[in-house]
């Protein structure tokens, strides 16, 4: 059975996401106090709020998901070379517990693909440049004057970038753009 959604919390200490996971251990859906998250990837933007609530609190994941009684959550610690790569939450339509081999398959074929190819979103260079200038702290008026645009033109590019990345404010836009390699 394939999950209907997933959330992956990548560890700050994870290696480059180029190789497959070696081991997947069951996880009780509650973060350890010393876990440092460097990236959060979701299968669908509708899970973003749940992902944020979970990392921001010390409560179990089951508390933050408004799942109906037929759906289930399964948590896994993804390990490669004895280092925690991160924590994976799989969301299933019905009560289901995948085997460790199935979890490795989901991680390697679905999640890892998102981690390796985050920049597959086609975005005009001008939009990326405006987001980069915003990240550097320039105001809309300063950016508009430098690029010979109106303030509304700059705002238009920022709104388009927010829609493409699923951001709801400038801080989230800058963070997601950075994660997606827009500033390279």
C-alpha positions as CSV (number, residue, x, y, z in Angstrom):
1,X,0.0,0.0,0.0
2,X,1.4,3.4,-1.0
3,X,1.2,6.3,1.5
4,X,-1.2,9.2,0.7
5,X,1.4,11.6,2.1
6,X,4.6,12.0,4.0
7,X,6.8,14.5,5.9
8,X,10.6,14.2,6.2
9,X,12.6,16.1,8.8
10,X,16.2,16.1,7.6
11,X,18.9,16.0,10.3
12,X,21.4,18.8,10.5
13,X,24.0,16.1,10.6
14,X,22.8,14.2,7.6
15,X,25.2,13.5,4.7
16,X,24.5,14.6,1.1
17,X,21.2,13.0,0.0
18,X,22.7,10.9,-2.8
19,X,22.7,7.4,-1.4
20,X,20.0,5.1,-0.2
21,X,19.1,4.5,3.4
22,X,20.7,1.5,5.1
23,X,18.2,1.1,7.9
24,X,14.8,2.2,9.0
25,X,13.8,1.9,12.6
26,X,10.3,2.5,14.1
27,X,9.9,5.9,15.7
28,X,7.4,6.9,18.3
29,X,6.5,10.2,16.5
30,X,8.1,12.4,19.1
31,X,11.4,14.2,18.6
32,X,14.4,13.7,20.8
33,X,15.5,16.9,22.6
34,X,18.8,17.0,20.9
35,X,17.5,16.6,17.3
36,X,18.5,19.4,15.0
37,X,16.4,19.8,11.9
38,X,18.0,21.5,8.8
39,X,15.2,20.8,6.2
40,X,11.6,19.8,6.1
41,X,10.2,18.3,3.0
42,X,6.5,17.5,2.5
43,X,4.6,15.5,-0.1
44,X,1.9,18.1,-0.3
45,X,1.6,21.7,1.0
46,X,-1.5,20.7,3.0
47,X,0.9,18.9,5.5
48,X,3.1,22.0,6.0
49,X,1.1,23.3,9.0
50,X,1.3,19.9,10.7
51,X,5.0,19.7,10.0
52,X,5.5,23.1,11.6
53,X,3.4,22.3,14.7
54,X,5.2,19.0,15.3
55,X,8.7,20.4,15.2
56,X,7.7,23.5,17.3
57,X,6.2,21.5,20.1
58,X,7.2,18.6,22.3
59,X,4.0,16.7,21.7
60,X,3.6,13.5,19.7
61,X,2.7,13.7,16.0
62,X,-0.7,12.0,16.5
63,X,-1.7,15.1,18.6
64,X,-1.1,17.5,15.6
65,X,-2.8,15.6,12.8
66,X,-6.5,15.8,12.3
67,X,-6.7,12.4,10.8
68,X,-10.0,10.6,10.5
69,X,-10.2,7.2,12.3
70,X,-9.4,5.3,9.1
71,X,-6.1,7.0,8.5
72,X,-2.9,6.1,10.3
73,X,0.6,7.6,10.9
74,X,3.8,5.6,10.9
75,X,7.1,7.1,12.0
76,X,10.6,6.0,11.1
77,X,14.1,7.0,11.9
78,X,16.1,6.9,8.6
79,X,19.7,5.8,9.2
80,X,22.7,5.6,6.9
81,X,26.3,4.8,8.0
82,X,25.1,4.8,11.7
83,X,24.0,8.5,11.4
84,X,20.4,9.6,11.6
85,X,19.5,11.1,8.2
86,X,16.2,12.3,9.6
87,X,12.7,11.3,10.6
88,X,10.0,10.2,8.2
89,X,6.3,10.2,8.8
90,X,4.2,8.2,6.4
91,X,0.4,8.8,6.2
92,X,-1.8,6.0,5.1
93,X,-5.4,5.9,4.0
94,X,-6.2,3.0,6.4
95,X,-4.5,1.3,9.3
96,X,-1.3,-0.1,7.9
97,X,2.2,-1.0,9.0
98,X,4.7,-1.3,6.2
99,X,7.7,-3.6,6.5
100,X,11.1,-2.1,7.0
101,X,11.9,-3.0,3.3
102,X,8.8,-1.1,2.2
103,X,9.8,2.0,4.3
104,X,13.3,1.9,2.7
105,X,11.6,1.7,-0.7
106,X,9.3,4.8,0.1
107,X,12.3,6.7,1.3
108,X,14.7,5.8,-1.5
109,X,12.2,6.2,-4.4
110,X,10.0,9.0,-3.2
111,X,11.6,11.2,-0.5
112,X,15.2,10.9,-1.7
113,X,14.1,12.0,-5.2
114,X,12.7,15.2,-3.6
115,X,15.9,15.8,-1.7
116,X,18.2,15.3,-4.6
117,X,16.1,17.3,-7.2
118,X,14.6,20.2,-5.2
119,X,15.1,22.7,-8.0
120,X,12.9,21.1,-10.6
121,X,10.5,24.1,-10.4
122,X,11.0,26.3,-13.4
123,X,11.2,29.9,-12.3
124,X,12.3,33.0,-14.3
125,X,15.7,34.4,-13.5
126,X,14.2,37.8,-12.7
127,X,12.0,36.2,-10.1
128,X,14.9,34.4,-8.5
129,X,16.9,37.6,-8.5
130,X,14.2,39.5,-6.8
131,X,13.9,36.8,-4.1
132,X,17.7,36.9,-3.7
133,X,17.7,40.7,-3.2
134,X,14.8,40.3,-0.7
135,X,16.9,37.8,1.2
136,X,19.7,40.3,1.3
137,X,17.4,42.8,3.1
138,X,16.6,45.2,0.3
139,X,13.2,46.8,0.4
140,X,10.6,46.6,-2.5
141,X,11.3,50.2,-3.5
142,X,15.1,49.6,-3.5
143,X,14.7,46.5,-5.7
144,X,12.2,48.2,-8.0
145,X,14.6,51.1,-8.5
146,X,17.6,48.9,-9.2
147,X,15.8,46.7,-11.7
148,X,13.7,49.5,-13.3
149,X,10.4,48.0,-12.2
150,X,7.5,49.4,-10.2
151,X,6.9,48.3,-6.6
152,X,3.9,46.4,-7.9
153,X,6.2,44.6,-10.3
154,X,8.5,43.4,-7.5
155,X,5.5,42.4,-5.4
156,X,4.1,40.4,-8.4
157,X,7.4,38.4,-8.7
158,X,7.5,37.8,-5.0
159,X,3.9,36.5,-5.0
160,X,4.6,34.2,-8.0
161,X,7.6,32.8,-6.1
162,X,5.5,32.2,-3.0
163,X,2.9,30.3,-5.0
164,X,5.5,28.1,-6.7
165,X,7.2,27.2,-3.4
166,X,4.1,27.1,-1.2
167,X,5.3,30.0,1.1
168,X,2.9,32.2,3.0
169,X,5.2,35.0,3.9
170,X,8.6,36.5,2.9
171,X,10.5,34.7,5.6
172,X,9.2,31.3,4.4
173,X,9.8,32.3,0.8
174,X,13.5,33.1,1.5
175,X,13.9,29.9,3.5
176,X,12.3,27.7,0.8
177,X,14.1,29.4,-2.0
178,X,17.4,28.7,-0.2
179,X,16.4,25.0,0.3
180,X,15.6,24.8,-3.4
181,X,18.9,26.1,-4.5
182,X,17.8,29.5,-5.9
183,X,20.8,31.3,-4.4
184,X,23.6,29.2,-6.0
